[in-house]
Amino acid sequence: MPAGAEIIILLSVLLAAAIVALCVLAFKGKRARTRLARLGQEVDEIVAGELFHERVSLSDDGDSLSGLEASINRVLEFTHGMERKLRRHDVLFHNLADNLDQAILIHRHAISFANSQLAALTGARQADLVGQDFVNLLHPDYREQVAGELEGWLAGKTQGAHLDVQVLDRHGNGVWVRMSSRNTVFRDQKALLTSFTDISTEKAMLDSLEHGKLQTRVTLESISEGVVTTDSRGNIDYMNSAAEQLIGVRSADALGRNFANVVSLQDESDSRPIEDPVSKALERGKRISVGRRALLTSSSSDQEYSVDLNASPIRDISGATVGVVVVLHDVTEIRGLTRQMSYQASHDALTGLINRREFERRLTETLEDARSGGHSHILCYLDLDRFKAVNDTCGHMAGDNLLREVAGIIKDKVRDSDLVGRLGGDEFGMILLGCPLEKARQLSDEVVQAVRDYRFVWRDRIFTIGVSIGMVEISHESGSLEDLVSAADSACYIAKQQGRGRVHVYSARDEAVARHRGEIMWLQRLQTALRENRFDLHVQPIVSTGGRDIPGPAMEVLLRMRDDDGKEILPGEFIGAAERYHLMPFVDRWVVQTALAAMGRETIKIPAHRSCTINLSGQTLADETFLEFVVECLDRSVVAPASICFEVTEGAVVANLKQAHRFISVLHGMGCKFALDDFGSGLGSLANLKSLAIDYLKIDGCFVRSLSEDHANQALVSAMVKLGKSLNFKIIAEQVEDDVSFDAVKALGVDFAQGYAVGYPRSLYPDAMSA
């Protein structure tokens, strides 16, 4: 019972007692009865209006009735003080309730009190909330549940009950709240004190998180990478379908098992087991990358996959490691392509031996080993004898077959630890590792004898060939790589001069001999020709087989050299030496400058929409400064870039693919055309050339000669034409020697023809050649 009510009852009892006591006095006089009536009326008015700040009238008689009046006033004064305290407490309660972040209400079935936050939440006035049924505040989906719990809460059976429910806002929408109810007493009655905490943001975040988890699962199931997650002990708790396929275990069978017991990893290079990356990530607390060397064996099929694997710790908000996520990327195909590209970059496509670049790299390693105090080794330089006769007589295809078979003979005669490479053309090299000089001489003699005994059969002809070998010892006293190669080359030259089919061991005096004889003389002659401008340009026409003036090449620039007497020297005699002494970039610069100057002066006249072709060597393509040189020449000249067509061979492009791609892309973008020369001599490389901006394919002349009689060549040329045209290339046939061959290439769909049937090469400066 409230304290104010107790005071009022006390006052009422006191007044009743006083009235009873004074009733006795009522018989003693009329004045007393009047005073008593007035007193009773005043008390009734004060109590009825709760006007406890008022006072009853006092009389001056000094009798017991006067004392009663004074006592009543003291009780009213006390009551007024208690009322003020109660009102202050009530204001404090309301202020406190209204300043809470939570919505508060006191209720049984009906609401007795509601704070301002509840009013704001529901959109109703506080006064209007009082008296409403409590469950009507809730969304209909929760009313039955809460109504069923209400009696138990009022009875105190579920103290501190918490429920997540929805309260209706002013628009009738549900607002998520966390409801908490406790028993209390309000205005002398048992009631419930209920608070509502807005959890809309929390619910939205949870919904978003659940949606995000779903999206994550859907995403992880859609990607090609295998994803596995584990707990803090390394036990698998998730695995997507890509991981199932790689590992060969169903997700349902893998869950709860340790990652190391499910996934088998080994090093691809040496087949040793790889330490469990999940355990390492948990132990070190950082990302573990196995790199591109892991080999994973599928449990279901025993199939091996090359994988790129990363294991990263999963951390919670506090930063504690709670698991690991493992990403498995299947790089089997990529690694296979990488190995294939690496092989192609280091091996000769024709013979399968290591190429010149790889040979020189291995030779450098061998030289460093010898200098560091290792064993002595032997370098051998091999040059075939009488190979040119086969190549010129039977064509490049026969020559290619011969080179393949000779490569096999050489490889069979050396030890497994030795290295054999094709250095270019009909030249080979051997590195005999840790081999004494006498043993190396024996092995070389066996190679010479095996090649001498070999008979090359091509159709109805039989050829005998030979090989000359120059040997030089690689020791800690050896000079540079260039010195070694030059010494072996010189020794090979001496072997040829001594009668061919021999082995010669290098000696110091061989250099002096080589300087005055053989190809070393070509070095001096080439240097003189460059210095004194002893080169000449010829042009040979190229025509359309259709007889129409269609866009395409109109002629090709051909290079000649003049000796001291002005006699013409064909490229076959000096190009090899120019390449050996790396002079081709200088020769090609002269050709480009001279051709552009002749076109600018109209010494070379190019019909409209036609072009002039200029050959470039592989060495020139490898020269990173040559592109800038050509661009500068074009900028200085009056020649349109579209009037120039550069011819490059398949071998030159493949050997310098990166530089060639840049060279062709830049100049093709300026308008220059490009032709792929000697097409058909290396079809295996075409896959590397499809992305290049090539306009024309020039079929190798060995396929065109005797085309009308050779059915095999007819089939090959027909296939080349179809292949080229499927890639939108125009086709040029070279070495078309007669009208029959011209009609044959025309019938096969060739677009342009070049050769004696069309026109002979002619000098741009005939007077200079006859001078």
ZAMIMI-870820 format. One line per 2 residues: for each residue x, y, z of C-alpha. Coordinates in steps of 0.2 Angstrom, whole numbers, padded with zeros to 4 digits, always signed. Layout:
N
X,Y,Z | ... .
//
This chain:
771
+0000,+0000,+0000 | +0007,+0017,-0005 .
+0013,+0028,+0010 | +0001,+0042,+0005 .
-0014,+0031,+0006 | -0008,+0025,+0024 .
-0007,+0044,+0029 | -0025,+0047,+0023 .
-0031,+0032,+0032 | -0022,+0038,+0048 .
-0030,+0055,+0046 | -0047,+0048,+0043 .
-0045,+0037,+0059 | -0039,+0052,+0068 .
-0054,+0063,+0062 | -0066,+0049,+0066 .
-0060,+0047,+0083 | -0060,+0066,+0086 .
-0078,+0067,+0079 | -0083,+0053,+0091 .
-0075,+0061,+0105 | -0083,+0078,+0101 .
-0100,+0071,+0099 | -0100,+0070,+0118 .
-0097,+0089,+0118 | -0111,+0091,+0106 .
-0123,+0090,+0120 | -0114,+0104,+0130 .
-0118,+0118,+0118 | -0124,+0125,+0102 .
-0107,+0134,+0098 | -0097,+0118,+0100 .
-0109,+0109,+0088 | -0107,+0123,+0075 .
-0088,+0122,+0077 | -0088,+0103,+0075 .
-0099,+0104,+0059 | -0087,+0117,+0051 .
-0072,+0106,+0055 | -0080,+0091,+0048 .
-0084,+0100,+0032 | -0067,+0107,+0030 .
-0059,+0090,+0032 | -0071,+0082,+0020 .
-0066,+0096,+0006 | -0047,+0094,+0009 .
-0048,+0075,+0008 | -0060,+0074,-0006 .
-0049,+0086,-0017 | -0033,+0079,-0010 .
-0029,+0097,-0005 | -0016,+0093,+0008 .
-0008,+0109,+0007 | -0024,+0117,+0014 .
-0027,+0119,+0033 | -0043,+0119,+0044 .
-0049,+0135,+0053 | -0042,+0137,+0071 .
-0053,+0144,+0085 | -0047,+0154,+0100 .
-0057,+0145,+0113 | -0042,+0135,+0120 .
-0053,+0120,+0123 | -0051,+0102,+0117 .
-0059,+0106,+0100 | -0046,+0119,+0097 .
-0032,+0106,+0101 | -0041,+0094,+0089 .
-0040,+0107,+0075 | -0022,+0110,+0078 .
-0018,+0091,+0077 | -0028,+0090,+0061 .
-0017,+0104,+0053 | -0001,+0095,+0059 .
-0007,+0079,+0051 | -0011,+0089,+0035 .
+0006,+0097,+0035 | +0014,+0080,+0037 .
+0003,+0073,+0023 | +0007,+0087,+0012 .
+0026,+0084,+0014 | +0024,+0066,+0010 .
+0014,+0070,-0005 | +0028,+0081,-0012 .
+0040,+0067,-0009 | +0030,+0055,-0018 .
+0027,+0067,-0033 | +0046,+0070,-0034 .
+0049,+0051,-0034 | +0036,+0049,-0048 .
+0044,+0063,-0058 | +0061,+0055,-0056 .
+0054,+0038,-0061 | +0046,+0045,-0077 .
+0062,+0055,-0081 | +0072,+0039,-0078 .
+0061,+0028,-0089 | +0060,+0041,-0103 .
+0079,+0043,-0103 | +0083,+0025,-0106 .
+0088,+0018,-0123 | +0075,+0004,-0121 .
+0057,+0005,-0123 | +0049,+0001,-0105 .
+0031,-0003,-0100 | +0023,-0010,-0084 .
+0008,-0021,-0087 | -0002,-0036,-0083 .
-0013,-0040,-0097 | -0016,-0021,-0099 .
-0003,-0008,-0100 | -0001,+0003,-0084 .
+0014,+0013,-0089 | +0024,+0016,-0105 .
+0039,+0027,-0107 | +0042,+0039,-0122 .
+0054,+0026,-0131 | +0039,+0014,-0132 .
+0028,+0028,-0139 | +0042,+0032,-0152 .
+0044,+0014,-0157 | +0025,+0011,-0159 .
+0020,+0029,-0165 | +0007,+0031,-0152 .
+0005,+0044,-0138 | +0011,+0038,-0120 .
-0006,+0042,-0113 | -0015,+0032,-0127 .
-0004,+0017,-0123 | -0010,+0015,-0105 .
-0025,+0003,-0104 | -0021,-0005,-0121 .
-0019,-0024,-0121 | -0001,-0028,-0120 .
-0001,-0042,-0134 | -0009,-0030,-0146 .
+0008,-0021,-0147 | +0015,-0036,-0155 .
+0015,-0042,-0173 | +0001,-0055,-0175 .
+0014,-0069,-0179 | +0020,-0067,-0160 .
+0004,-0063,-0151 | -0002,-0081,-0148 .
+0015,-0086,-0142 | +0017,-0071,-0130 .
-0001,-0073,-0123 | +0003,-0091,-0119 .
+0018,-0086,-0109 | +0010,-0071,-0100 .
+0002,-0080,-0086 | +0018,-0089,-0082 .
+0028,-0073,-0082 | +0015,-0065,-0070 .
+0017,-0080,-0058 | +0035,-0078,-0058 .
+0039,-0095,-0067 | +0050,-0088,-0080 .
+0060,-0074,-0072 | +0071,-0065,-0085 .
+0063,-0072,-0100 | +0070,-0066,-0117 .
+0061,-0067,-0133 | +0065,-0060,-0151 .
+0049,-0053,-0157 | +0042,-0040,-0169 .
+0033,-0024,-0162 | +0021,-0015,-0174 .
+0027,+0002,-0179 | +0015,+0017,-0184 .
+0014,+0010,-0202 | +0010,-0008,-0196 .
+0027,-0014,-0200 | +0036,-0026,-0189 .
+0051,-0020,-0180 | +0063,-0033,-0172 .
+0065,-0031,-0153 | +0072,-0042,-0140 .
+0059,-0043,-0126 | +0064,-0045,-0108 .
+0051,-0046,-0093 | +0053,-0047,-0074 .
+0041,-0047,-0060 | +0037,-0031,-0051 .
+0024,-0022,-0040 | +0015,-0006,-0047 .
+0002,+0003,-0037 | +0000,-0011,-0025 .
-0002,-0024,-0038 | +0009,-0038,-0045 .
+0014,-0033,-0063 | +0028,-0036,-0076 .
+0041,-0024,-0080 | +0045,-0027,-0099 .
+0059,-0019,-0109 | +0061,-0019,-0128 .
+0078,-0017,-0136 | +0079,-0013,-0154 .
+0088,-0027,-0163 | +0084,-0022,-0181 .
+0102,-0019,-0186 | +0108,-0035,-0178 .
+0094,-0045,-0187 | +0099,-0036,-0204 .
+0117,-0040,-0201 | +0113,-0058,-0197 .
+0102,-0059,-0212 | +0115,-0051,-0223 .
+0128,-0063,-0215 | +0117,-0078,-0219 .
+0114,-0072,-0237 | +0133,-0068,-0238 .
+0137,-0086,-0232 | +0125,-0093,-0245 .
+0132,-0082,-0259 | +0149,-0087,-0253 .
+0145,-0105,-0254 | +0137,-0103,-0271 .
+0152,-0093,-0277 | +0164,-0106,-0271 .
+0154,-0120,-0279 | +0155,-0110,-0296 .
+0174,-0107,-0297 | +0187,-0118,-0304 .
+0199,-0117,-0290 | +0197,-0130,-0276 .
+0194,-0123,-0259 | +0195,-0132,-0242 .
+0193,-0124,-0225 | +0198,-0132,-0209 .
+0195,-0129,-0190 | +0209,-0124,-0178 .
+0215,-0142,-0177 | +0217,-0144,-0195 .
+0201,-0154,-0198 | +0191,-0151,-0214 .
+0174,-0142,-0211 | +0171,-0137,-0229 .
+0176,-0142,-0247 | +0169,-0136,-0263 .
+0165,-0147,-0278 | +0181,-0142,-0287 .
+0191,-0148,-0272 | +0181,-0164,-0272 .
+0186,-0168,-0290 | +0205,-0164,-0287 .
+0207,-0173,-0271 | +0195,-0187,-0276 .
+0185,-0188,-0260 | +0167,-0183,-0257 .
+0164,-0168,-0246 | +0153,-0179,-0234 .
+0167,-0191,-0232 | +0181,-0178,-0229 .
+0172,-0168,-0216 | +0180,-0170,-0199 .
+0195,-0178,-0205 | +0212,-0170,-0204 .
+0218,-0162,-0220 | +0235,-0171,-0220 .
+0226,-0188,-0220 | +0215,-0183,-0234 .
+0226,-0174,-0246 | +0242,-0182,-0253 .
+0256,-0169,-0259 | +0273,-0172,-0265 .
+0287,-0162,-0273 | +0286,-0163,-0292 .
+0304,-0162,-0294 | +0310,-0176,-0283 .
+0294,-0185,-0277 | +0297,-0181,-0259 .
+0282,-0179,-0248 | +0278,-0160,-0245 .
+0275,-0155,-0226 | +0257,-0152,-0222 .
+0253,-0134,-0227 | +0238,-0133,-0215 .
+0249,-0137,-0200 | +0262,-0125,-0205 .
+0249,-0111,-0207 | +0242,-0115,-0190 .
+0259,-0116,-0182 | +0266,-0100,-0190 .
+0250,-0090,-0191 | +0254,-0084,-0209 .
+0251,-0089,-0227 | +0260,-0104,-0233 .
+0263,-0105,-0252 | +0269,-0122,-0259 .
+0271,-0113,-0276 | +0271,-0121,-0293 .
+0280,-0138,-0288 | +0266,-0148,-0279 .
+0259,-0164,-0286 | +0243,-0170,-0279 .
+0237,-0188,-0281 | +0218,-0191,-0283 .
+0212,-0204,-0270 | +0198,-0210,-0282 .
+0208,-0212,-0298 | +0226,-0211,-0294 .
+0227,-0197,-0307 | +0241,-0184,-0303 .
+0238,-0165,-0304 | +0250,-0152,-0304 .
+0243,-0139,-0291 | +0247,-0121,-0285 .
+0243,-0122,-0267 | +0241,-0108,-0254 .
+0236,-0111,-0236 | +0230,-0095,-0226 .
+0225,-0093,-0208 | +0207,-0088,-0204 .
+0206,-0076,-0190 | +0191,-0070,-0179 .
+0187,-0052,-0174 | +0200,-0053,-0160 .
+0213,-0059,-0171 | +0214,-0077,-0165 .
+0217,-0091,-0178 | +0201,-0101,-0179 .
+0206,-0111,-0195 | +0214,-0112,-0212 .
+0208,-0109,-0229 | +0217,-0119,-0243 .
+0216,-0114,-0261 | +0221,-0127,-0274 .
+0223,-0121,-0292 | +0225,-0135,-0305 .
+0240,-0130,-0316 | +0243,-0146,-0324 .
+0239,-0139,-0342 | +0249,-0123,-0338 .
+0264,-0133,-0331 | +0263,-0144,-0346 .
+0263,-0130,-0358 | +0277,-0121,-0348 .
+0288,-0137,-0349 | +0283,-0138,-0368 .
+0288,-0120,-0371 | +0304,-0122,-0361 .
+0308,-0137,-0371 | +0305,-0128,-0387 .
+0315,-0113,-0382 | +0330,-0124,-0378 .
+0329,-0137,-0391 | +0330,-0138,-0410 .
+0313,-0142,-0418 | +0321,-0152,-0432 .
+0333,-0164,-0423 | +0327,-0163,-0405 .
+0344,-0158,-0399 | +0347,-0143,-0388 .
+0348,-0127,-0399 | +0363,-0115,-0400 .
+0356,-0104,-0386 | +0354,-0118,-0374 .
+0371,-0126,-0379 | +0380,-0109,-0375 .
+0371,-0108,-0358 | +0377,-0126,-0354 .
+0394,-0122,-0360 | +0395,-0107,-0349 .
+0391,-0117,-0334 | +0404,-0130,-0339 .
+0417,-0116,-0341 | +0413,-0109,-0324 .
+0414,-0127,-0316 | +0431,-0129,-0324 .
+0437,-0112,-0318 | +0431,-0116,-0300 .
+0443,-0131,-0299 | +0432,-0144,-0306 .
+0436,-0157,-0319 | +0442,-0153,-0336 .
+0430,-0155,-0350 | +0430,-0156,-0369 .
+0421,-0145,-0382 | +0419,-0152,-0399 .
+0413,-0142,-0415 | +0406,-0153,-0429 .
+0403,-0148,-0447 | +0395,-0160,-0460 .
+0405,-0163,-0476 | +0395,-0164,-0492 .
+0378,-0159,-0484 | +0376,-0145,-0497 .
+0376,-0157,-0511 | +0361,-0166,-0504 .
+0351,-0150,-0499 | +0354,-0142,-0516 .
+0350,-0158,-0526 | +0335,-0165,-0517 .
+0328,-0150,-0508 | +0326,-0144,-0490 .
+0315,-0159,-0485 | +0329,-0171,-0490 .
+0341,-0160,-0480 | +0330,-0160,-0465 .
+0329,-0179,-0465 | +0347,-0181,-0466 .
+0350,-0169,-0452 | +0338,-0179,-0441 .
+0347,-0195,-0444 | +0364,-0188,-0442 .
+0359,-0180,-0425 | +0353,-0198,-0420 .
+0370,-0205,-0425 | +0380,-0192,-0415 .
+0369,-0194,-0400 | +0371,-0213,-0400 .
+0390,-0212,-0400 | +0392,-0201,-0384 .
+0389,-0205,-0366 | +0372,-0201,-0357 .
+0381,-0188,-0347 | +0387,-0178,-0363 .
+0378,-0164,-0371 | +0375,-0163,-0390 .
+0367,-0148,-0398 | +0363,-0142,-0416 .
+0371,-0125,-0418 | +0363,-0120,-0434 .
+0363,-0127,-0452 | +0374,-0142,-0453 .
+0384,-0138,-0438 | +0384,-0147,-0422 .
+0392,-0146,-0405 | +0397,-0158,-0391 .
+0402,-0155,-0373 | +0410,-0171,-0366 .
+0409,-0168,-0347 | +0423,-0174,-0336 .
+0431,-0183,-0351 | +0450,-0185,-0353 .
+0457,-0179,-0369 | +0462,-0197,-0375 .
+0444,-0203,-0371 | +0437,-0188,-0380 .
+0447,-0191,-0395 | +0441,-0209,-0396 .
+0423,-0204,-0395 | +0425,-0191,-0408 .
+0434,-0204,-0420 | +0419,-0216,-0417 .
+0407,-0202,-0422 | +0417,-0198,-0438 .
+0418,-0217,-0442 | +0399,-0219,-0439 .
+0394,-0204,-0450 | +0407,-0210,-0464 .
+0398,-0227,-0464 | +0381,-0220,-0465 .
+0372,-0220,-0482 | +0358,-0208,-0484 .
+0344,-0214,-0496 | +0332,-0202,-0504 .
+0320,-0209,-0517 | +0332,-0217,-0530 .
+0348,-0209,-0524 | +0361,-0214,-0511 .
+0373,-0201,-0503 | +0388,-0203,-0493 .
+0393,-0189,-0481 | +0406,-0185,-0468 .
+0409,-0174,-0453 | +0425,-0164,-0447 .
+0427,-0161,-0429 | +0437,-0148,-0420 .
+0441,-0151,-0401 | +0447,-0140,-0387 .
+0450,-0143,-0369 | +0440,-0133,-0356 .
+0450,-0130,-0340 | +0453,-0117,-0327 .
+0465,-0109,-0339 | +0452,-0107,-0353 .
+0448,-0089,-0359 | +0430,-0083,-0362 .
+0416,-0092,-0370 | +0419,-0083,-0386 .
+0438,-0089,-0386 | +0432,-0107,-0383 .
+0420,-0107,-0397 | +0432,-0098,-0409 .
+0446,-0111,-0404 | +0435,-0126,-0408 .
+0429,-0118,-0424 | +0447,-0115,-0429 .
+0451,-0133,-0425 | +0437,-0139,-0436 .
+0443,-0128,-0450 | +0460,-0136,-0449 .
+0452,-0153,-0449 | +0443,-0149,-0465 .
+0459,-0142,-0473 | +0468,-0158,-0469 .
+0456,-0168,-0479 | +0439,-0168,-0471 .
+0432,-0182,-0461 | +0445,-0179,-0447 .
+0447,-0175,-0429 | +0459,-0160,-0425 .
+0463,-0155,-0407 | +0466,-0136,-0405 .
+0483,-0129,-0403 | +0488,-0111,-0402 .
+0495,-0110,-0419 | +0478,-0115,-0426 .
+0472,-0097,-0423 | +0485,-0090,-0434 .
+0481,-0102,-0448 | +0463,-0098,-0447 .
+0466,-0079,-0448 | +0473,-0081,-0465 .
+0462,-0094,-0472 | +0444,-0099,-0475 .
+0430,-0090,-0467 | +0441,-0078,-0457 .
+0444,-0070,-0474 | +0426,-0067,-0476 .
+0426,-0057,-0460 | +0438,-0045,-0468 .
+0430,-0045,-0484 | +0413,-0041,-0476 .
+0420,-0027,-0465 | +0428,-0020,-0481 .
+0412,-0021,-0491 | +0402,-0012,-0477 .
+0415,+0001,-0476 | +0418,+0004,-0494 .
+0399,+0001,-0499 | +0403,-0014,-0510 .
+0386,-0021,-0509 | +0373,-0020,-0523 .
+0354,-0022,-0524 | +0344,-0032,-0536 .
+0325,-0033,-0538 | +0315,-0048,-0544 .
+0297,-0045,-0549 | +0282,-0053,-0541 .
+0265,-0055,-0550 | +0248,-0059,-0546 .
+0243,-0076,-0553 | +0225,-0070,-0557 .
+0232,-0057,-0569 | +0223,-0043,-0559 .
+0232,-0028,-0552 | +0227,-0033,-0534 .
+0236,-0026,-0518 | +0251,-0036,-0514 .
+0270,-0037,-0516 | +0277,-0031,-0533 .
+0295,-0035,-0531 | +0308,-0042,-0519 .
+0325,-0033,-0515 | +0340,-0046,-0517 .
+0357,-0043,-0510 | +0374,-0045,-0519 .
+0392,-0041,-0515 | +0406,-0036,-0526 .
+0424,-0042,-0524 | +0439,-0032,-0527 .
+0437,-0034,-0546 | +0419,-0029,-0546 .
+0414,-0047,-0549 | +0396,-0052,-0541 .
+0396,-0063,-0526 | +0380,-0072,-0522 .
+0373,-0072,-0504 | +0375,-0090,-0502 .
+0394,-0087,-0501 | +0395,-0073,-0488 .
+0378,-0074,-0478 | +0385,-0089,-0467 .
+0401,-0079,-0463 | +0391,-0063,-0459 .
+0380,-0073,-0447 | +0394,-0082,-0439 .
+0403,-0065,-0436 | +0386,-0057,-0431 .
+0387,-0044,-0445 | +0370,-0047,-0452 .
+0362,-0032,-0442 | +0374,-0020,-0451 .
+0371,-0028,-0468 | +0352,-0027,-0465 .
+0354,-0009,-0460 | +0363,-0005,-0477 .
+0349,-0014,-0486 | +0335,-0005,-0478 .
+0343,+0012,-0480 | +0348,+0009,-0498 .
+0331,+0002,-0503 | +0322,+0017,-0495 .
+0333,+0029,-0504 | +0330,+0020,-0521 .
+0311,+0021,-0518 | +0312,+0039,-0513 .
+0322,+0043,-0530 | +0310,+0031,-0539 .
+0324,+0020,-0545 | +0313,+0007,-0538 .
+0295,+0011,-0544 | +0281,+0003,-0534 .
+0264,+0003,-0543 | +0249,+0010,-0532 .
+0243,-0002,-0518 | +0259,-0013,-0521 .
+0274,-0015,-0510 | +0293,-0020,-0511 .
+0299,-0034,-0500 | +0315,-0033,-0490 .
+0322,-0049,-0481 | +0328,-0048,-0463 .
+0339,-0060,-0454 | +0336,-0068,-0437 .
+0351,-0059,-0430 | +0343,-0043,-0435 .
+0327,-0047,-0427 | +0336,-0051,-0411 .
+0344,-0033,-0411 | +0333,-0023,-0400 .
+0340,-0006,-0408 | +0335,-0011,-0425 .
+0316,-0007,-0423 | +0321,+0011,-0418 .
+0333,+0012,-0433 | +0319,+0007,-0446 .
+0306,+0019,-0438 | +0319,+0033,-0439 .
+0323,+0029,-0458 | +0304,+0029,-0462 .
+0302,+0045,-0453 | +0316,+0053,-0463 .
+0311,+0046,-0480 | +0297,+0051,-0491 .
+0292,+0032,-0493 | +0275,+0027,-0487 .
+0276,+0013,-0474 | +0262,+0003,-0484 .
+0275,+0002,-0498 | +0287,-0009,-0488 .
+0285,-0027,-0484 | +0297,-0036,-0473 .
+0301,-0054,-0476 | +0306,-0065,-0460 .
+0308,-0083,-0459 | +0299,-0095,-0447 .
+0315,-0100,-0438 | +0320,-0082,-0436 .
+0304,-0077,-0428 | +0302,-0092,-0417 .
+0320,-0090,-0411 | +0317,-0072,-0406 .
+0298,-0072,-0403 | +0297,-0058,-0390 .
+0308,-0046,-0400 | +0299,-0051,-0417 .
+0282,-0049,-0409 | +0286,-0031,-0404 .
+0295,-0027,-0421 | +0281,-0033,-0431 .
+0267,-0026,-0420 | +0275,-0008,-0421 .
+0279,-0008,-0439 | +0263,-0016,-0444 .
+0254,-0003,-0434 | +0263,+0010,-0445 .
+0257,+0002,-0461 | +0271,-0009,-0466 .
+0267,-0027,-0472 | +0275,-0043,-0467 .
+0278,-0060,-0476 | +0283,-0076,-0468 .
+0297,-0083,-0479 | +0302,-0101,-0482 .
+0285,-0107,-0476 | +0284,-0126,-0475 .
+0301,-0129,-0469 | +0295,-0128,-0451 .
+0277,-0130,-0450 | +0278,-0135,-0431 .
+0281,-0117,-0427 | +0265,-0110,-0435 .
+0256,-0111,-0418 | +0268,-0098,-0411 .
+0265,-0087,-0426 | +0246,-0086,-0427 .
+0246,-0071,-0416 | +0258,-0061,-0426 .
+0252,-0048,-0439 | +0258,-0058,-0454 .
+0250,-0053,-0471 | +0258,-0066,-0483 .
+0265,-0083,-0483 | +0279,-0087,-0494 .
+0280,-0106,-0498 | +0298,-0112,-0498 .
+0305,-0115,-0516 | +0310,-0133,-0513 .
+0291,-0137,-0513 | +0288,-0127,-0529 .
+0302,-0134,-0540 | +0296,-0148,-0551 .
+0278,-0146,-0544 | +0270,-0152,-0559 .
+0278,-0169,-0558 | +0280,-0171,-0539 .
+0263,-0177,-0532 | +0269,-0176,-0514 .
+0274,-0158,-0516 | +0257,-0154,-0525 .
+0248,-0161,-0509 | +0259,-0152,-0497 .
+0257,-0135,-0507 | +0239,-0138,-0508 .
+0238,-0140,-0489 | +0249,-0125,-0486 .
+0237,-0114,-0496 | +0222,-0120,-0487 .
+0230,-0118,-0470 | +0236,-0100,-0475 .
+0220,-0095,-0482 | +0210,-0101,-0467 .
+0221,-0088,-0457 | +0217,-0075,-0470 .
+0235,-0074,-0477 | +0239,-0071,-0495 .
+0250,-0085,-0503 | +0266,-0082,-0512 .
+0276,-0095,-0521 | +0295,-0093,-0524 .
+0306,-0101,-0537 | +0293,-0103,-0550 .
+0305,-0108,-0564 | +0294,-0111,-0579 .
+0276,-0109,-0586 | +0271,-0126,-0581 .
+0275,-0122,-0563 | +0266,-0106,-0564 .
+0251,-0114,-0570 | +0252,-0127,-0556 .
+0253,-0114,-0542 | +0239,-0104,-0550 .
+0228,-0120,-0550 | +0232,-0123,-0532 .
+0226,-0106,-0527 | +0242,-0097,-0524 .
+0240,-0078,-0525 | +0257,-0072,-0531 .
+0272,-0080,-0540 | +0290,-0076,-0540 .
+0304,-0084,-0550 | +0312,-0085,-0567 .
+0295,-0089,-0575 | +0290,-0071,-0570 .
+0306,-0062,-0571 | +0325,-0063,-0568 .
+0333,-0052,-0554 | +0341,-0036,-0561 .
+0353,-0024,-0553 | +0348,-0007,-0548 .
+0365,-0001,-0554 | +0371,-0011,-0569 .
+0384,+0002,-0573 | +0392,-0001,-0556 .
+0392,-0019,-0558 | +0401,-0019,-0575 .
+0414,-0006,-0569 .
//
